[in-house]
Amino acid sequence: MFIDYEEFVRRADSVRTQIATACIAAGRDPASVELLAVTKTHPIDAAHYAARYGLRAVGENRVQEAAEKRPLCTAPALQWELIGHLQSNKAKLAATHFDRVQSVDSEKLLNHLDRAAAELGKILPVLLQINAGRDPAKFGAELEDAPRLLELALSKKNLHIEGLMTIAPLGTTPAEAADHAQRTFTQLRTLRDDLASRFQTPLSELSMGMSSDLTPAIAAGSTQVRVGSALYGAR
Ligand SMILES: *Cc1c(COP(=O)(O)O)cnc(C)c1O
């Protein structure tokens, strides 16, 4: 059975405390890090809990799942963000059902999303996903390709480039995972600072950190942590 709202509140309060603690340790304002509730694989109530708790947005990793779930949502102000890999042939569907796409990692996808947004008459906010941990098992543009990808992205009239996203590689031990996380998040932060100055664009959103590695992400400058299992339980 899915958790009830009271249990969700306990878990969300605890995640918020973790975020605040990490912020204070890093000398940052706790309000500078947003909690994105990752509702993938969970029933629509997961999204309703997030909205009732006052969160701005939920994250889903599959276009089809969100396209089926979102029409069931009774919280009209809740925003939906795509955090999973997107194939260019699903760009139109993604631009239709999501308020922001965080997983843009190729020129082809930029071209398709820009065209889809134009057809829908909207400006679609996006993040560029970077494989900052150089993990062969992860999607995301290579670090070296980021400048070229951003240059093309900034030329797209129907896309608004708000920042960068990354996922840290898994580790075989907790110590290795912590090391990967720290390295990956610092890498993304450095890349963002370089690109922002080189292209004179703020790239203010840094989407990094999940249930198990939000503290090092916040230390490195994360502005949004994407949390699933700590809120809703194992998938
Ligand atoms: C599933 C997922 C998350 C949430 O992961 P948890 O470990 O459950 O917090 C975050 N980001 C992405 C891209 C995901 O696919």
The ligand as an ORCA input file, in Angstrom:
! r2SCAN-3c Opt
* xyz 0 1
  C      14.844      8.509     -9.925
  C      15.659      9.735    -10.090
  C      15.945     10.576     -8.998
  C      15.521     10.259     -7.571
  O      16.336      9.278     -7.056
  P      16.192      8.802     -5.497
  O      17.450      8.096     -5.245
  O      14.980      7.924     -5.436
  O      16.044     10.042     -4.696
  C      16.674     11.724     -9.236
  N      17.111     12.047    -10.484
  C      16.852     11.272    -11.548
  C      17.360     11.672    -12.873
  C      16.124     10.092    -11.398
  O      15.881      9.315    -12.468
*
